[in-house]
Amino acid sequence: MSHPASFHFPRLHLLLIPLCLALGCQSETQQPATSEGNETDEELGLAPESDSEPDATPEYAAAPEGKVLRHTVFFSFKEESSAEDVQSVVDAFRGLPGKIEEIIDFEWGVNNSPEGLNDGFTHCFILTFADEAGRAAYLPHPAHKDFGDVLRPHMKDVFVIDYWGDKDMAEVESPLRHAVFFRFKEDASDEGIQQVEEAFAALPGKIEEIKALEWGKNNSPEKHDDGFTHCFFVTFADDAGRDVYLPHPEHKAFVEIVGPVLDAPRVLDFNAAE
């Protein structure tokens, strides 16, 4: 992945806020922060509970053909944490690929979405594993737990979604990632949700500014998904591509499809850096 020279904040007057104002939906931040800095490893997403017996040998599903496992992690930080404190967390996370061989790709960035649907999350991290076994080695890894010691005093909240992504996703120089998460209404039908999946997957054929799209259903063993089940990971070449996409007629038509079944969206954008 290429490194951008800087993060960019786009002009707001060109953009619609289709998934919030047009639908009248509400998004909630789950799990309010504690102020003591004494979150457990489970609360930090470092040691998920296991249903296996202590002496059992866990079995992990092989990756579907052409797929890799994306582990998407988003943090919000405490108000009292300084910019230097937050940077220390970023630096510690960026150091993990050099310590944990199961991480086969890594990128991160600071949220710059103009839509106001980030629920307070500001920092985005995308880790890639070859398969579930890679993730299983990563989560309890000593280096990951050491990272937790750096994170613990400063983390306000964490959001985690994992899904099967495309192994050969098109590479874009200095890409803008647009991560969209959906939580559906309890009474949403399977047919209605499938219609949303198919309509979103069809957008790259209708909007040329979309350089890549992968999507999947959450399969994280952690409990930090806030009820969101679907992730759609859209790539643009730059902020200008997003500026065209958001008010595009085809995107607005998609909003009409998702509206009846959507409980809440969550959206975070970032210029990808390693």
C-alpha positions, 0 to 999 in steps of 0.5 A: 500500500502506498503512503499518502502525503497527508490526510485530506478533509473534503468540501462539505457543501458538495456532499449529501448525507444520504444514509442519515438525513434522507432516511431519518435513521439513528446511529448509536454508540454502544458500550460507554467508556469507563474513565478508570483506564482499567478495561479488561483484555476482553473489553479491549478485544485482546482475548475473546472468550472461547467455547472450546474446552481448555485441552481441545484443539480448535478447528478453523475454517479454511479461507474461501477460494480467492478470499482473505480475512479482514480484521477492521478495528476502530477506536475512539479516544478519551478527551484527556488523552493528548495527541502524543498519547494517541500517536503512541497508540498508533505507533504501537499498532503499526509495529505489530506486523513486524512482530506477528507474522500472521498479519499479511497486510496492514493499513490505517488512517484517521477518519475524514468522512463528511457524513457524520456517521462515525459515532465518535470513532476517529482512528481506523485500522485494517489488518489482513490474515490469510485465514481464521487460524491467522486471526486466532494466533494474533488475538492472544499473541504476546505482542498484541497484549503488549499493545493493549497495555499502550492502548488501555489508558487512552481508549474510550471505545472500540468497534470491531468487524471481521469479514472475508475480503478479496485476495486480489482486490484492485490496488490503487495508489494512495486510496481513499477507503470508505467503510460502510457498516449496516445494522438492520431492523429486527423485522427486516426480511432475508429478502430485503437484506439480500436486495441491499447486498445485491444493490450495493454490489452492483454500484461499481458497474454504475459509478466509475469513481468506485475503483474497488468494492468488497463486502462481507458479513461479520464473523468476528469472535469478539463482541464489539460489533454493536449489532452491525452485521454487514461491511461494505468496503469501497475504494476511491482514487481520491476525495474527488471520487467520493465527492461524485459518489455520494450525490450520484443518482445511482447512490441515491437510488440505492439509499431508497432500497436500503431505507426500509430495512436499515436500523442504523449505518456507521461510516468511516473514511480514511486515506490509507497508509501503512 
